[in-house]
Amino acid sequence: MRLDEPRATRLRELSTRFLHEKTITPLGGLALDDAQRVQLAALCCLPLLEFGAGGLRGWSQLIVYPDAFRVNRSHVDSAGVLHEWEDELIGEAWDQGPLILSWADVQADLDEPDAGYCVAVHEMAHKLDALDGELDGTPPLPTAWLRDWAGDFQREYDAFCQRVDRGRAVAIDPYAAESPEEFFAVASEYHFSSPQRLRQALPSVATHLQRLYGASPLDG
């Protein structure tokens, strides 16, 4: 990834602040040296280059597992029946709680930086999304921009979901059809890891994300 000097300086400053404010907790026998902690901080701060340090508020801990991790889920359906199951995840962002990453998947993303995946960016997008108190695929934005964002994202999200529902090929990860918040997070990954594919697949979304995040480090 390439950043011009002003943005590289901002990333260093944000990463330093991240390391000062956040507790990085490796689990499952994982050990992280100082260079690896800096690497994690820099990845998490990439989406904040234009948004600023305000994107770090509301949480205090980064938990890192060696590999994918399992979480227990439960849901009560409309008939009052409790359903319980186990999910295997590579990342998770808790509302007002920790950000959780799989170290193996962070490294896999770095090994293929243009493959369309970046779990650290994905989970940080959720953290930005939640700053306005609602996880809905929309980070805090000025009112005029918010109206344009909502209209463009809804239109492209609906069209994307229709393609996925009909079994048609899509250019980005179909997991983006899961919900508006996942659509935003997946699109954010592509902004940083495959911006040309994002522009081809979701041109209006790509324009908004360039404004939110600045130019992709893979452009130019």
C-alpha positions as a Markdown table, in Angstrom:
| # | Residue | x | y | z |
|---|---|---|---|---|
| 1 | Met | 0.0 | 0.0 | 0.0 |
| 2 | Arg | 1.2 | 3.5 | -0.9 |
| 3 | Leu | 0.5 | 6.7 | 1.0 |
| 4 | Asp | 1.8 | 10.2 | 0.3 |
| 5 | Glu | 3.9 | 11.7 | 3.0 |
| 6 | Pro | 1.1 | 13.8 | 4.7 |
| 7 | Arg | -1.2 | 10.7 | 4.9 |
| 8 | Ala | 1.7 | 8.5 | 6.0 |
| 9 | Thr | 2.4 | 11.0 | 8.8 |
| 10 | Arg | -1.2 | 11.0 | 9.9 |
| 11 | Leu | -1.2 | 7.2 | 9.9 |
| 12 | Arg | 1.8 | 7.2 | 12.2 |
| 13 | Glu | 0.2 | 9.7 | 14.5 |
| 14 | Leu | -3.1 | 7.8 | 14.6 |
| 15 | Ser | -1.3 | 4.5 | 15.2 |
| 16 | Thr | 0.7 | 6.0 | 18.1 |
| 17 | Arg | -2.6 | 7.2 | 19.6 |
| 18 | Phe | -4.2 | 3.8 | 19.1 |
| 19 | Leu | -1.3 | 2.0 | 20.9 |
| 20 | His | -1.6 | 4.5 | 23.7 |
| 21 | Glu | -5.4 | 4.3 | 24.1 |
| 22 | Lys | -6.1 | 0.7 | 23.3 |
| 23 | Thr | -5.1 | -2.5 | 25.1 |
| 24 | Ile | -4.1 | -5.2 | 22.7 |
| 25 | Thr | -4.8 | -8.6 | 24.2 |
| 26 | Pro | -3.5 | -11.7 | 22.4 |
| 27 | Leu | -5.3 | -15.0 | 23.4 |
| 28 | Gly | -4.9 | -18.7 | 22.8 |
| 29 | Gly | -1.1 | -18.7 | 23.3 |
| 30 | Leu | -0.5 | -16.0 | 20.7 |
| 31 | Ala | 2.4 | -13.7 | 21.4 |
| 32 | Leu | 2.7 | -10.3 | 19.6 |
| 33 | Asp | 5.9 | -8.4 | 19.5 |
| 34 | Asp | 6.1 | -4.6 | 19.3 |
| 35 | Ala | 6.3 | -4.6 | 15.5 |
| 36 | Gln | 3.2 | -6.8 | 15.2 |
| 37 | Arg | 1.3 | -4.5 | 17.5 |
| 38 | Val | 2.3 | -1.5 | 15.4 |
| 39 | Gln | 1.1 | -3.4 | 12.3 |
| 40 | Leu | -2.3 | -4.0 | 13.9 |
| 41 | Ala | -2.6 | -0.4 | 15.0 |
| 42 | Ala | -1.8 | 0.8 | 11.5 |
| 43 | Leu | -4.3 | -1.5 | 9.8 |
| 44 | Cys | -7.1 | -0.4 | 12.2 |
| 45 | Cys | -6.3 | 3.3 | 11.7 |
| 46 | Leu | -6.3 | 3.2 | 7.8 |
| 47 | Pro | -10.1 | 4.0 | 7.8 |
| 48 | Leu | -9.4 | 7.0 | 10.0 |
| 49 | Leu | -7.0 | 8.9 | 7.8 |
| 50 | Glu | -9.7 | 11.5 | 6.8 |
| 51 | Phe | -12.2 | 10.8 | 9.6 |
| 52 | Gly | -9.6 | 11.4 | 12.4 |
| 53 | Ala | -9.0 | 10.2 | 15.9 |
| 54 | Gly | -12.7 | 10.6 | 16.8 |
| 55 | Gly | -13.1 | 7.2 | 15.1 |
| 56 | Leu | -11.3 | 5.6 | 18.0 |
| 57 | Arg | -13.8 | 6.6 | 20.7 |
| 58 | Gly | -16.2 | 4.3 | 22.5 |
| 59 | Trp | -14.0 | 1.3 | 23.0 |
| 60 | Ser | -10.7 | 0.4 | 24.6 |
| 61 | Gln | -9.6 | -3.2 | 23.7 |
| 62 | Leu | -8.4 | -5.1 | 20.7 |
| 63 | Ile | -8.5 | -8.9 | 21.2 |
| 64 | Val | -6.5 | -11.0 | 18.9 |
| 65 | Tyr | -6.9 | -14.8 | 18.5 |
| 66 | Pro | -4.4 | -16.9 | 16.7 |
| 67 | Asp | -7.0 | -18.1 | 14.2 |
| 68 | Ala | -10.7 | -18.1 | 13.5 |
| 69 | Phe | -12.7 | -18.2 | 16.8 |
| 70 | Arg | -16.0 | -19.5 | 17.8 |
| 71 | Val | -18.9 | -17.6 | 19.5 |
| 72 | Asn | -22.2 | -18.8 | 20.8 |
| 73 | Arg | -25.3 | -17.2 | 19.3 |
| 74 | Ser | -29.0 | -17.3 | 20.4 |
| 75 | His | -32.2 | -15.9 | 18.9 |
| 76 | Val | -35.9 | -16.0 | 20.0 |
| 77 | Asp | -38.1 | -16.2 | 16.9 |
| 78 | Ser | -41.6 | -14.7 | 16.5 |
| 79 | Ala | -43.1 | -17.9 | 17.9 |
| 80 | Gly | -41.1 | -17.5 | 21.1 |
| 81 | Val | -38.8 | -20.5 | 20.3 |
| 82 | Leu | -35.1 | -20.1 | 21.4 |
| 83 | His | -32.6 | -21.0 | 18.8 |
| 84 | Glu | -28.9 | -21.5 | 19.7 |
| 85 | Trp | -25.9 | -22.1 | 17.5 |
| 86 | Glu | -22.2 | -21.6 | 17.2 |
| 87 | Asp | -20.5 | -19.3 | 14.6 |
| 88 | Glu | -16.9 | -19.4 | 13.5 |
| 89 | Leu | -15.6 | -15.8 | 12.9 |
| 90 | Ile | -12.5 | -14.1 | 11.8 |
| 91 | Gly | -13.4 | -10.7 | 13.2 |
| 92 | Glu | -16.1 | -9.1 | 15.3 |
| 93 | Ala | -16.8 | -5.6 | 16.6 |
| 94 | Trp | -18.9 | -5.3 | 19.7 |
| 95 | Asp | -21.0 | -2.2 | 20.3 |
| 96 | Gln | -19.3 | -0.2 | 23.0 |
| 97 | Gly | -17.0 | -3.3 | 23.5 |
| 98 | Pro | -13.8 | -4.8 | 22.1 |
| 99 | Leu | -12.8 | -5.2 | 18.5 |
| 100 | Ile | -11.7 | -8.8 | 17.8 |
| 101 | Leu | -9.5 | -10.1 | 15.0 |
| 102 | Ser | -8.0 | -13.4 | 13.9 |
| 103 | Trp | -4.2 | -13.0 | 13.5 |
| 104 | Ala | -4.0 | -15.6 | 10.8 |
| 105 | Asp | -6.6 | -13.8 | 8.7 |
| 106 | Val | -4.9 | -10.4 | 9.3 |
| 107 | Gln | -1.7 | -12.0 | 7.9 |
| 108 | Ala | -3.5 | -13.6 | 5.0 |
| 109 | Asp | -4.9 | -10.1 | 4.1 |
| 110 | Leu | -1.4 | -8.7 | 4.1 |
| 111 | Asp | -0.1 | -11.5 | 2.0 |
| 112 | Glu | -2.7 | -10.7 | -0.7 |
| 113 | Pro | -3.3 | -7.0 | -0.3 |
| 114 | Asp | -5.3 | -6.6 | -3.5 |
| 115 | Ala | -7.6 | -9.6 | -3.1 |
| 116 | Gly | -10.6 | -7.6 | -1.8 |
| 117 | Tyr | -10.3 | -8.6 | 1.9 |
| 118 | Cys | -9.1 | -6.8 | 5.0 |
| 119 | Val | -10.7 | -8.0 | 8.2 |
| 120 | Ala | -9.2 | -5.1 | 10.3 |
| 121 | Val | -10.8 | -2.5 | 8.0 |
| 122 | His | -14.1 | -4.4 | 8.0 |
| 123 | Glu | -14.4 | -4.4 | 11.8 |
| 124 | Met | -13.2 | -0.8 | 12.0 |
| 125 | Ala | -16.0 | 0.2 | 9.5 |
| 126 | His | -18.4 | -1.3 | 12.0 |
| 127 | Lys | -16.9 | 0.8 | 14.8 |
| 128 | Leu | -17.3 | 3.9 | 12.6 |
| 129 | Asp | -20.9 | 2.9 | 11.8 |
| 130 | Ala | -21.8 | 2.6 | 15.4 |
| 131 | Leu | -20.5 | 6.0 | 16.4 |
| 132 | Asp | -24.0 | 7.6 | 15.8 |
| 133 | Gly | -25.6 | 5.0 | 18.1 |
| 134 | Glu | -27.1 | 2.9 | 15.4 |
| 135 | Leu | -25.4 | 0.1 | 13.4 |
| 136 | Asp | -27.1 | 0.7 | 10.0 |
| 137 | Gly | -24.4 | 1.1 | 7.4 |
| 138 | Thr | -24.1 | 4.9 | 7.9 |
| 139 | Pro | -21.3 | 6.5 | 9.9 |
| 140 | Pro | -21.7 | 10.0 | 11.3 |
| 141 | Leu | -21.9 | 12.5 | 8.4 |
| 142 | Pro | -22.9 | 16.1 | 7.8 |
| 143 | Thr | -26.7 | 16.4 | 7.1 |
| 144 | Ala | -26.4 | 17.2 | 3.4 |
| 145 | Trp | -23.9 | 14.4 | 2.7 |
| 146 | Leu | -26.0 | 12.0 | 4.8 |
| 147 | Arg | -29.0 | 12.4 | 2.5 |
| 148 | Asp | -27.0 | 11.7 | -0.6 |
| 149 | Trp | -25.2 | 8.8 | 1.1 |
| 150 | Ala | -28.5 | 7.2 | 2.2 |
| 151 | Gly | -30.1 | 7.4 | -1.2 |
| 152 | Asp | -27.0 | 6.1 | -3.1 |
| 153 | Phe | -26.2 | 3.3 | -0.7 |
| 154 | Gln | -29.9 | 2.2 | -0.5 |
| 155 | Arg | -30.2 | 2.1 | -4.3 |
| 156 | Glu | -27.0 | 0.1 | -4.8 |
| 157 | Tyr | -27.6 | -2.2 | -1.8 |
| 158 | Asp | -31.1 | -3.1 | -3.1 |
| 159 | Ala | -29.7 | -3.8 | -6.6 |
| 160 | Phe | -26.9 | -5.9 | -5.2 |
| 161 | Cys | -29.3 | -7.9 | -3.0 |
| 162 | Gln | -31.5 | -8.6 | -6.0 |
| 163 | Arg | -28.6 | -10.0 | -7.9 |
| 164 | Val | -27.5 | -12.2 | -5.0 |
| 165 | Asp | -31.1 | -13.4 | -4.4 |
| 166 | Arg | -31.5 | -14.4 | -8.1 |
| 167 | Gly | -28.2 | -16.3 | -8.0 |
| 168 | Arg | -26.5 | -14.0 | -10.4 |
| 169 | Ala | -22.8 | -13.4 | -10.4 |
| 170 | Val | -21.5 | -10.4 | -8.4 |
| 171 | Ala | -18.1 | -8.8 | -8.5 |
| 172 | Ile | -17.7 | -8.4 | -4.7 |
| 173 | Asp | -18.2 | -10.8 | -1.7 |
| 174 | Pro | -21.9 | -11.7 | -1.6 |
| 175 | Tyr | -21.8 | -11.5 | 2.2 |
| 176 | Ala | -22.3 | -7.8 | 1.5 |
| 177 | Ala | -26.0 | -8.6 | 0.9 |
| 178 | Glu | -26.4 | -9.8 | 4.5 |
| 179 | Ser | -27.5 | -6.4 | 5.8 |
| 180 | Pro | -26.8 | -2.6 | 5.2 |
| 181 | Glu | -24.1 | -2.6 | 7.9 |
| 182 | Glu | -22.3 | -5.6 | 6.2 |
| 183 | Phe | -22.7 | -3.9 | 2.8 |
| 184 | Phe | -20.8 | -0.8 | 4.2 |
| 185 | Ala | -18.1 | -2.9 | 5.9 |
| 186 | Val | -17.5 | -5.2 | 2.9 |
| 187 | Ala | -17.4 | -2.2 | 0.5 |
| 188 | Ser | -14.9 | -0.6 | 2.8 |
| 189 | Glu | -12.6 | -3.6 | 2.5 |
| 190 | Tyr | -12.7 | -3.3 | -1.3 |
| 191 | His | -11.9 | 0.4 | -1.1 |
| 192 | Phe | -8.6 | -0.4 | 0.5 |
| 193 | Ser | -7.9 | -3.7 | -1.2 |
| 194 | Ser | -9.5 | -3.7 | -4.6 |
| 195 | Pro | -10.7 | -0.2 | -5.4 |
| 196 | Gln | -11.1 | -0.7 | -9.2 |
| 197 | Arg | -13.4 | -3.6 | -8.7 |
| 198 | Leu | -15.4 | -1.6 | -6.2 |
| 199 | Arg | -15.8 | 1.3 | -8.7 |
| 200 | Gln | -16.9 | -1.1 | -11.4 |
| 201 | Ala | -19.4 | -2.9 | -9.2 |
| 202 | Leu | -20.8 | -0.1 | -7.0 |
| 203 | Pro | -19.8 | 3.3 | -8.5 |
| 204 | Ser | -21.8 | 5.5 | -6.3 |
| 205 | Val | -20.7 | 3.7 | -3.2 |
| 206 | Ala | -17.1 | 3.9 | -4.3 |
| 207 | Thr | -17.4 | 7.7 | -4.7 |
| 208 | His | -18.8 | 8.1 | -1.2 |
| 209 | Leu | -16.1 | 5.9 | 0.3 |
| 210 | Gln | -13.3 | 7.8 | -1.5 |
| 211 | Arg | -14.7 | 11.0 | 0.2 |
| 212 | Leu | -15.0 | 9.2 | 3.6 |
| 213 | Tyr | -11.6 | 7.5 | 3.6 |
| 214 | Gly | -9.6 | 9.5 | 1.0 |
| 215 | Ala | -7.9 | 7.9 | -2.0 |
| 216 | Ser | -7.2 | 4.2 | -1.7 |
| 217 | Pro | -3.6 | 3.3 | -1.0 |
| 218 | Leu | -3.8 | 1.0 | -4.0 |
| 219 | Asp | -4.7 | 3.8 | -6.4 |
| 220 | Gly | -2.1 | 5.8 | -8.3 |
